[in-house]
Amino acid sequence: MQRSPLGGRGFESFSEDPYLAGAMSAATVNGIQSTGVAATIKHYVCNDQEDQRQAVDSILTERALREIYLMPFMIAQRDSKPECYMTAYNRVNGVHASENPRLLQEVLRGEWGFDGLVMSDWFGTYSTTESIKAGLDLEMPGPSYVRGKLVNQALGCGKLSLYDVDQRVREVLKLVQMTLSLGIPENAPETTVDTPETAALLRKIASNGIVLMKNENNVLPFDNSKTTAIIGPNAAYAAYCGGGSASLLPYYAISPLDGLRAQAPDAKYALGAPGWKSLPLMTRLAKTKDDKPGLTMRVFLDPPSERDRKPIDEVYVSNSDILLVDYKHPLIKTSLYWVELDGTFTPSETCEYEFSLAVAGTGKIFVDGECVVDNETKQRPGDSFFGAGTAEEIGTLKLNQGETYNIHITFGTFPTMRFNTHGATGFGAGGLRIGLERKAEIETEIERAVRIAKQAEQVVLCAGLNKDWESEGYDRQHMDLPPGSDDLIKAVLAANPNTAIVIQSGTPVAMPWLKEAPALLQAWYGGNETGNAIADVVFGKTNPSGKLPLSFPVRNEDNPAFLNYKSERNRAIYGEDVYVGYRFYEKTKKEVAFPFGHGLSYTTFYIKDLSIEDDEANIVITASVTNTGNVDGAQVVQAYVSQQNPSVNRPPKELKGFAKVFVKAGAIEKVKILMSKKYAASFWDEARDSWTMEKGAYDVLVGDSSSSTPLQGQFKVRETRWWRGL
């Protein structure tokens, strides 16, 4: 759950709202399992920060645990029945999730009736006896570290019984039996589904998710026949995903610059500001001896001090952000080995270039035999490689245009590191990240950007974050854009007010220039087709229909978890309780930059004719949506519930249902929202240790965002009910 804007894995999460997170999770699980593949839902539960994630104790009330953090899993279990659950790294109220019998046995298997496999997160099993008795079926990854021989020992001394082990084995065998029918051989080669049909689908999904945040005087859509400038650190970079284990190699990724130029071929480009946290990857610019983009990697069992050592493997590397946890070779028996990478680089201009190296291990970069970066002799802890790696070390070298330089990188795997990082996840042999880029000065780049902005009729300014800023392994330190980005945006807006700002991020960023910006798009990380999707919305091929799944605060200090979002002495106090996201902002009447559920369109809609039917088990909401504009589009009708006289403090309202409807210009469409009455009305009663649906009246508030609910109806609960289960 997105407790805070700063969560490193916030981009992986669906929403700050438990109902929306649960509905999206259930839909995802149903889609995956419709193909015969077993879906694994994670992380169960309260894995909401990266800071000391293996050691931190998430301390919260039972009510907050039930209403906010368990609710998405509860809805997914009710509506999709995932085959597998993955436990979180952290503790929950004192006990690690992977060995927590209350969460795994009482709630998951007992109350919810789960009948599948529970696995740990990678290296997130911390005990033998406790985890098996608690209900953890599978330690991940293999080979086992805390099971195997230790299980035999626990059986021998009576800490475990055969019954305990049989329960866990049975679930593993059930999963194996279920997936055998797929017919996928072990270690089968990866295949692709890179077709025109999948590309079109990805483009549609990405463009439909873009949120039109602001559009004064209908600045957007732009006319692609006008002179256009494309500016910004995110323009030429395809920010298709955040970082960490969610960051997969795509078949391809379209940058905003490429997508926009496909529709406006004569558009001018300027970087504007170096928005990277880590230097862009070397493999963008380097070539192998075969003239392929990338590097050649050789693997050795012996250290460089062995003069006659020979490589056991040679691998082509197309991406110089290398995590070796997935590298396998039959001669490698331990996580200790050595790697060398080679390539060439021919600069396109004479200037200073920066080389960078971050490692979970040790390494150096040589250019024509000269050591440019040393991340071996003296190492600094950093946040690379899930927090287990070093800081990025950078070296600078002046290079001449047209000359070809030989690049050589040496690397020793994770066991060669000079320090230990506690509370972080080390992944086997570790990894290395190699960067290379022309040295960019912020002031100079802004001056160039302003010049081309003044010459254009319209400007698309692409800024935001990327997988180095938002990643598993560490949380963001603040809500600000990368250094130089705010100054760039202000300067370009002053030079050409006809500017549309496109922000790519998975979570909110601060926007000190918001009042001056006439148009703003929140484009997220749009996958393979991210650049084409942005271009489709900017130039009007797609009418934006996305809605914000989380609130955008004005500043970080305004968010409900501001005082508590960090591990202190291995504890994180969830002091905001049930008041997460818009629940907090509405309760405290605190202004936000953009509210939960917000999203504009290139057309206008009118929602009316609200009707509410109550059959005791369910609430059925119907309304009509009129497209009062001149463009076909889609609207998301949102239904919130508010108890009139609750016996406990409750949020002013909570999302309990929504429906998206596509309406042609001038047409009217009906929407229908079905919500479970007990889920819509209940809160967790800590005195009764159960859900309570109190007798009384409940308002149903309907509109197009949490701050715009003009239609109001009502339903009643005739008798108070207490309940458990699904």
N, C-alpha and C positions, 0 to 999 in steps of 0.2 A: 504494500500500500504506500502511496505517495504522501507520507507524513510531512515532508519538507520538500521545497524546491531543489535542495542540494543533493539528494540521494544519487549516488553513482549509478545505480541501476534503475533510476526512475523512468528512463526511456524504455525499459523493458516492461513496465507495469501498465495496466490498462487505465487505471483511474484512481482518484482520491476517494471516490464514492464506492462503498462496498457492493451495492446492488449492481451498478454498472460494471464493476470489475468482475462480479460473479456471472452476469449475463454474457459478457464478452468471453470469459473463460469457458463457460458451458458451450457456447457456439464454436469456439476453437476446438475443444475436445470432441464435440460431435463431428466436426469436419474431418479431423484426423482419424477418428475411429471408424468413420464410414468407409474407409479404405481397407480396414482390417488391421491397421497398425494400432498398437497400444499407446495411448497418450499418457504422459507423466505430468501431473500438475505440481507446481512448486512455487515458492519454498514454504513449507508448512512448519512453522508460522512465525510471523514477526521478524522476518529477515528484511528489515526496512532501512538499514544503513550498512555501509561497508567498513566503517571505523571499527577495528578490532572485532570483526564479524564472527570469528570463531570463539572468542572469549567473552564477548559482551552478553550481559544479562538484560533482556528486555523486560522491564518491570512495569506492569500495568494492571488495572482493575479487571476483574472478571467480566464486568459489563462491557468495557472497551474491547476486551479480547473477543467476546461473543459478537457484539454488534458491528464492529469495524473489521477486525483482522481475521476472524474465522468465517465471517459471513460470505465472502467470495467463494471460499472452498465449499461451504455448506450449500450454496446455490448451485455450484458446479456439480456437486455430488447428487443433488436432487434432480437436476435437469440433464446431466450427461453421463454420470457414472464413469469417471476415468478409471482405467485399468490400474494405474500406478500413481503413487504419491512420492514426492521427494522431500525429505526433511530439511529444515534450515540448519545453518551452521551454529546459530546462536543458542543461548539459554532462553527459556521463557519462565519467568518467575522462579529462577533458581536452578532449573533443570534443563540440560541440553535437549533440544527438540528430538534428536536422534535416539535418546534414551529416556523419553518422557512418557511413562505409562498412561498418564491422564489424557494427553493429547492423542496418542496412538491407539490405545486400547479403549478407554472410556468414551471419548468423544468420537473419534473416527470410526472405529469398528463397532463400538457399542451403540451410541446414539444414532449415528448416521448409517449404520449397516454396511460399511465398506467391506468388500470381499475381494480384495486384490493385493497387489504387492507394494510394500513400502521400502524404498531404497534411501540411502544417505546421499547427501551432496558429496561431491568429489573430496575425499579425505576428511569427511565430516562425521566419521564414526570414531568415537573417543573411548569406547569400552567394549568388552566382550560380553560378560554376563548381563550387565545392566541393559545394553541395547537389545539383546536377544529376548530377554524377559519383557522388555517394554513393547516389543512388537516390530522391531526393525528387521525386515526379512533379508535385505541384501546390502552388504558393504560395497561402496563404490569408491574408486574403480578397483579392478583387479590388477595384479594379484593381491590377495587379502593381506592386511597388515595387522588387524586386531582379532581376526578369526582364525581359521585353519588350525594350526597346532594349539593355539590358545583355547579353542573350543574343546579339544580333547582333554586338555588340562583341567578345564572347568567341569567337564563331565566326570573326570576321574576323582576330583575332590568334592564332588557333590554340589557345587555352586549352580550347575545346570543339570537338568534332567533330559532324557531322550525325548520326552514330551515337548519340552521347550524348543529343542532343535527341530523336531518333526514339524511343528507349526510353521517355523520359518522356511524349512525346506519345501513344504507343501506349496506355499505361495510361489516360490521360484519355479517349481515344476509346472504349476498351473500356467504361469506366464509363458514358459518355454513351449508348452503344448499348444497354447492359443496362437502363438506367432509362427509355429512350424508350417501352418497352412499357407503362409505367404510365399514359401518356397524360395526364400532369399538365402543363397549359400553363405557360409561364414567367410568373412574377409573378401566378399565379392567386390569387384571394382565399382567405383562410383560411376553413375550414369547421369545424364542431364535430361531436362525437359525444356530446353531452350528453343521454343518454337514461336512463330508469329502470334499464335493464339495466346500463349502464356505471356508474351510481351504486352499484348493488347490488354489482357486482364490486369497485369501488374500496373500498367499505366493508368487504367481506369480506377483501380483501388487507391493508388497514390494520389491522384488528382481529386478524388471524392473526399479524401481525408484532410485536404488542405483547408485551413480555416481563414476566412476573410475577416480579419479583426477590425479593420477600419477602412472606410472608403469615402472620404469627404468629397462631396460634389461629383460623385461617380467618376473619380479619376481612373479607376480600373473598370473595364479592361482597356489595355493599351492597343493602339493601332500599329500593327507590325510594318506598315508601309512608311511610318515616320522614322526619322533618324533616332537611333537608340544607342544609349551607352549602357554597358553591363559592367558593374563595379563591385568589388568586395572580395574578402578572403574566402568566402564560400562559393564564389562563382565558378572558378576553374577546378574546384575540388568536389568530387562526388561524395557527399556525406550521406551515404546510403544506410548507415547503421551506427549505433553506439559501439563502445568498446567492450572487451572482455570475452567471455565464452559465447555471448550472443553475436559476436562479430564473425561472420562467415565470409569466405571468399565467394563473391558473386560471379556468375558467368560473365557479366559485364556490368558497368554502372555508368549511367549518363550524368554528367555534371550539368549544373544549371547553365553554364556558358554554352555547352554543346547543344542543350535542349533549346535555349533561347535563340541561338544562331541558326538552328535548323528552320526557325520560323522568321527570323530577321537576320539574313545572311550578312548584311553590311554593318552590323552592330560593332561598335568599338568596345575595347576591353581595357580595364586597368585593375591591378590588384587592390590598391587603396590602402591596405594595411595587412601585415603578416598575422593572420588570425590563428596561427597554429600554436599549440602548446608544446608539441614535439615537432621537430623538423619533418617536412613531408618525406615519404619513403624514398630511399635511394633507387629502388628498382624502377621508379618512374623515368629515371635519367640514365641509368647504367645499362651496359650491354655485355653479353657473354662473348666468348671467343667465336661463337657461331653467329654473332650479330643479332641475337634475340634479346628483347628487352628483359633485363633481370640480371641475376648472378648465378655462378656455378658454385655449388657447395660440395666439399669433400669431407668425409667423416673418417676419423682415426681412433683406434683403440689406445694408442700410445701418446704421451705428451710431446710437445715440440722439442723437448730435450733429447728425445730418441732420434739420432741422426738418420737412421736407415728405415724409419717407419714408413709404412705404405697405407694408402687409404683403403678402407673396406667398402666404400660406396661413393658414388658421385651422383648428385641430384641437381636438377635445374630448379632454381628458385625464382618465381615471378613476383613474390611479395616479400619485402625485407623486414616484415614484422613476423618473426619466426618463433612459434611456441612448439617445443620439441616433445610435448607430451604424447602427440600422435605419431611421432617418428618411430618406426620399428625396423630392426634388422636382426637376423638370427644370430649374428656373432656378438651382439651387444647384450651382456648379461646384467649390467648394473647401470645406474644413471650417470656414471663417470666416464666421459669420453671427450674428444676434442674435435673441433670443426674448423675448416678454413673456407672462406668464400672469396671468389675472384671475379673481377669484371673490369670494364673500361668505361671512361666518361670523356666525352668531347664537349666542352662548353660552347654555348651559342653566343656568348659575349665575354669580353675580358673584364673581370671584376673579382671581388672576393666571394668565395663560396664557403658555406658552413657544412661541416661533416659532424654527424652525431651518432652516439652509441649509448643505448641503455641495455643492461643485461641482468638476467638472473643467472649468474655465472661470472666469468671474467672475459675481457676482450680488448682488442686494440684495432685501430684502423690505420693502414699505411697507404700513402699515395706516392707512387714512383719510389718506393722504398723508404720514404720519410714517415715517421710515426706522427700522425696528425691528432689522433684521439687515443688516450690511454685510460681505459676503464678496468684496470687490473691492478696496477701498483698501489693506487690509493682509491678507495671506493666510498661513495656517499650513499646512504640509504635513500630510496625514492619510492614513488608509487607505481612504478612499472611492474608488469607481470603480477597483477592482482595484489600489489603491495609487497611482494616478496623480492622485488628487484631493486636496482640502483636508480639514482637520479640520472637524467640524460646528461652525458658529458659532450661538450661541443668544442671542435677545433676549427680554426679559420685558415684558409689558404688562398692566395691570389692565383688564379688560373687564366690562361690565355685562350681567346676564341680560336676554335679550329684545331687546337692541339689535342691529342688523345693521351689520357693519363691512365696508368694501371692502378687499380684499387685492389688491396688485399686486406682481408679481415681475418683475425685469429680469434678463436673463442674456446673457452673451457666451460663445461656444463656446470649445472647448479652446485654440485659439491665443492667446486673450486672457489666459491664466493668467500670474501674476507670477513663477512659479518652475518649474523642471524637476525631475521625479522620475526618478532613474536606476534602472534595473533593474525598472521597472514597465511594464505594458502600457497605452499610451494608445490609446483607441478613437475614432479619427476626430474628430468634433465634440464629444466629451466627454459631459457630462450634468449633471444637478442633482437633488438630493434635498431635498424641502421637507417639514418636519414641523410639527405643531401639537398641543398637548395641554395640558390643565389642569396647572398646576404641582403636583407631588405631593411631599410630605415623607415620608420613610421612617417616622419615628416615629409620625406621625399616622395613616398608612395601616395600620401594624401594630396600633395601638390599635383602630381600627375593625374590623379582621379578627378580633382576639381577642374583641371583644364578640359578633359574630355566631357565632363558633365555640362560645362557651359556651352559646348558646341552641339549638344544633342537636344532634340525636342522632348525626349522622355528618358528617364533613367530607371533601370532596375538595379537595386543595390542589394546584394546577397551577403548577409552576415550570419553570425550565429556560432554554434559550437560544432564539435565533431567527436569522433570516437576517442580522441585523446583527452578531451575535456570531460566527457560523460562516459564513465566506464566502470565495469566491475573492478573491485580492488581498492577503490578510494572514492570518497565523496567530494563534491565541489566545495571550495572554501568560501565562495560568495556567489551572488546571482549575476555578477557583472559579465558583460561580453568580454572577449579577449582584449588585451591592451591595444589601444589604437582604434578599435571598432567604433566606440561612441564618438570620438573626435572625427573620424571619417564620416559617419552618418550626419553629424551636425554640419560639417563643412560642405558636403554634397547637397544637403537640403537647402543650405544658404545659396549655393551656386545655381541650383536648379530645383525650384519647389515642385516641379512636376516629376516627383520621384516616388517610386513604390519600393518600400522596404520589404525584403523577404528574409524571415528569420528561420533558420534551421536549428532546432534543438528538441530534445525529448522532454524537457521540463522548462519552467518559466525562467526568463532572463529579465534583468532590470532594463528599463527603457527611458532614460532621462530625456530623450529627444521626442517622446511620443506626441506631445502637443503640436510639434512642428511638422510631423509626418502626415501627409494627407492620406496615404494608403499603406496598409500593413497586412502582410500575409504570414501566417504561422504554417510553415511547410513541413515540420518534423523531419524525420529521416525516412525518405520515401522509397528505399529499396532500389532495385536495378533501374527503374524508370524515373527516378527522382527528378532529373533535369527536364525530361519531357513533360512530366506532370506539372511542374512549376510553370513551364512555358505555356501549357494548355490553359492554365488559369489566368496567367498574366495577359495573354492575348485573346482570351474569351472563347476558346474552343470548348472549355469546360466551365460551367457555372458552379462556383464553389458551394459546397453544402456541408462541410465539416463543422463540428461543434466541439468546444473545449471540454475534454474529460477531466480537467482540473482547473482550479482557480489560478489566475495570474496576479499575485500580490504586487503592490507598487514597489516594495523593497523587501529584502529578506527579513528585516526586523519585524515586519508585520505578520509573518506566518506563524501559525499556532504552535509549531514545534521549535521556534527559534531558541528558546532558553534550554531546551533539552536534547537537541539533536546532535549528540556526540556521546561517545563512551567516556565516562569518567570513572577511573578505578574499576573498569570492566562492568560498569552499570549504565544503562540508559533508561531514564525515568520518562514514561509516556504521560507527562503532566497535562497534556491537552485532553486526555481521556477520550470521550466520544466526539469531541469537537474538532474533527479533522476537516481541513479544507473549507468548503463553503459553509459547513455547519458552524464553524468558528467565526468566520467573517460576518455571517448574518446575525449570530447571537451577540456579537460585540459591536455590531453596526460599523465595522471597519471597512473603509473604502478599498476597493481593489482596482487594479488596472483593467482587468477583464474578468467577468464572473464565470463561474462554472456553467457549462452549457451554451456559452455565447458563440455566435457565428453568423455572419451576414451573408448576403447573396447579391447577385447582379439583378435580381428581381425582388418583388415584395409579396408578402403573404398576409392573409387575414384568417385567423382561427376563430371559429364561432360554433354555435349549436352544440354546446356541451351537454352530454347526457350521461348519467351514472346509474347503472343497474347493480343491485346487490342481491346475490343468491345465497348469502351467508358464508359460503366457502370462498367465493371469488368476487372481485369488483370488476365490472366491465365498463370501460370508459369509451365513449364515442364522441367524435367531433368532426367538423368539416373544415377543410383547408382550401382557401381560394387563392390562386395565383393572380394577384392584382397588377402584375407588371407585364412587360413585353417579352420576357425571356423564359423559356422552359427552365424549371428548377426543382429542387427538393427541399423539403422542410422537415425538421425533426420536432415532433410534438412531445413535450415532456410533462409528466404527471408527478407531482410532489404531494406528500401527505403530511398533515399537521394535526396533532391531537389537541383538542380544544382545552381540556382541563386535566392535564396529566398529574399523577401523584408524585412524579419525580421530575427533575429538570430534564427537558428534552430539547433537541435542536428545533429551531423555528419550523423547519420543514425538511423532508428527506425524499430524495428521488426514489420512486417505487415502480416506474414504468415509463416507456417511451416507444414511439413508432416513427419511422422515417417514411415519407410518402413523396413520390415524384408527381409533379403537377405541371401540365402544359400551361403556357401563358393564357390567361383568361378562363381557365377551367377550374372546376371544383372537384375535390376528392375527399372521400370519407376515411377516417382513421379509426382503428379500434385498438385499445390497450387493455390487456387482461392482466390483473394482478391478484396474487393470493392474498386473501383478507388477513390471515394471521401474520404473514410476512410484512404486510403493509402497516399493520397497527401495533405490533408487539415491540416491547423492549425487554432487556434481560433484567430480571428481578433478582438481585443478589441475596435478598433475604429469603426468597423461596428457592434459589438456585435453579431457576427455570425461566422460560419465556413467559411473559404476561401480556395478554391482550385484554386491556381494561375496558370495562363498560363505559359507554359515552359516545360523544359525537366527534367525528374526524373530518377535517376539511380536505378536499381534493383541489389542488391548485395546478392549473394547466396553462402552459405558455411555451415560449421558444428559448428560454434560458432560466437559470435559477433566480435572476433578478427581474424577469419579465413573465409573470404568471397572471394575466388579467382575468382568466376564466376561473370561476370557483363553484364547486359543488360540495356534496357532503354524503357521508355514509355513517351508519351507526353500528355499534357493537352492543347487543342487547344484554349479554351477561359476561362477566369477567371469566377468562379462561387462562389456565396455566398449562404449558405444554413443553415437551422435549422432542428430540428427534428431528425428522425432516418434515 
